[in-house]
Each structure stands twice: as structure tokens, then as C-alpha cells.
Amino acid sequence: MRPFLFWALPSIFFFIPSALLAQDFGDAVQTAMAEKDYHQAFESARLDAQKGVPKAQGELGLLYEKGLGTTQDDKQAAYWMTKAARKGDAESENNLGFLFFKGQGVVQDYAKALTWFQKAADQGLASAQSNLGLMYGAGLGVGKDYSKALTFFKKAADQDDLDSQVNLGMMYSLGEGTPQDYTASYFWFYRALQHTFMDADKKNEVRDDIQWMEKHMTSEDVAKAKTQAEHWRPAGVQVESESSTLEH
């Protein structure tokens, strides 16, 4: 198995329309984004942002960052995301953390990135928890701490965050921040494969890890991990039994 290496920080901004909708936009902006009317999306966000609506301010920052419906402007992106983040909008806190991580529209500052990721993570945002795991795992803006990295990855993985599930699988396989546990590692790698990967190379790497582990596990342990993974559900998701499901 290749040496332990955290995945690079994933892009926190999601710019294709379907992913932008996942940012919980307001109705007017969401409708315009779905129709790829970026000018209308920008105008709707701008009007509400100027009224002080935190969600709209975060939306406006995202649109400036990508240049959708307006000229791309990192400084304006940071300006509006800061306004929203200071009002406690979790997605904007996370995105502002990413700007500080990259030095995009602001002076690069890992400590400030960590602070904003933490604020968003405290609100339960999975992507922010995953980013904190990466910061602690790589020792960026904070002392390297695999135990804390594992804790944050677990929080995000329990919400079905792909990157965190892969990183958890790697940590369990190598015993980083936790006792080595191939069954737990296989479980999280297998769960990750249930996602749609945007990067085929990453998916192939996970498959390679699973194949390697199958050669070092008993068939019983492999079967156990697969069964657990197939019946697993993200935190807060309840599975109804057939007897309790009624048709109307």
C-alpha cells in the first residue's frame, strides 16, 4: 500500500449548476441557477445581499468567485463571504476558510482558515469537518494531530462525506491516529465507492486499496465489512422496515 498521504484539500466551491444548488440558495437564486441564467442569479443575490441577508451575501460571494453573472473578482468574493460568515452562515464560514487557505482575495493565512473551518464545523457542516481533518492531518495552521484529524473525518464521514470516508479508510489501514483496523478501513473504502467520483483516478486508487486489503484479510472479515457497509446509513437517516411502510 502506498505511504500515508492525505488527499489534497478538495475544492470547497462547487461551480457546476447541480453542485451550486447544493449550497442551499434562496428560491430566486436557485431557480435562476437551475435555468443557467447567471445574470438573474447574480442580480437576485445582489439585491438581497445589499439588504443584509446573510445567505444572499454568501451566494453573492460565490458568484463573484467564479465569475457567474458578473466579472470574476476574488476581493469582492472575500468581501461578501466575510459579511455572511460574521453573521454565522456556516457555508460562508467554510468558504471563507478556503479563501484564507488558498490566499484567494485575501492574504494566505492557515490559522485564519482553521478558525473559519472550525466555526462552520461547530455547526455540523460536513465539508468543514473534513477540511479540519485535513488541516490537523497535515499540520497546517496547527500542530499535526492525527487523533484530531481522525475525529473530524469521522464526524464528516458519518454524514456521508466522500473525502472523509477515503481518508478514514487510509488512517485505519495504517494505524494513524487509531489502532490499525483493516475491517474498519475496508468498511470506509467500500462506502466511498458508493459515491459518484468526479475524478476517475481517485476512484481507481480506492479500488486498488480495497484489492490490496482483500489479500491481507480473511474472507470472513471482508464479508463482514461489506455487509456492514451495505446496510450503513448516514447519521440521522432512518430506515423504515417493510412492515412499517404503508401505501396510501
Secondary structure, 3 states (H helix, E strand, C coil): CCCCCCCCCCCCCCCCHHHHHCCCCCHHHHHHHHCCCHHHHHHHHHHHHHCCCHHHHHHHHHHHHHCCCCCCCHHHHHHHHHHHHHCCCHHHHHHHHHHHHHCCCCCCCHHHHHHHHHHHHHCCCHHHHHHHHHHHHHCCCCCCCHHHHHHHHHHHHCCCCHHHHHHHHHHHHHCCCCCCCHHHHHHHHHHHCCCCCCCHHHHHHHHHHHHHHHCCCCHHHHHHHHHHHHHCCCCCCCCCCHHHCCCC
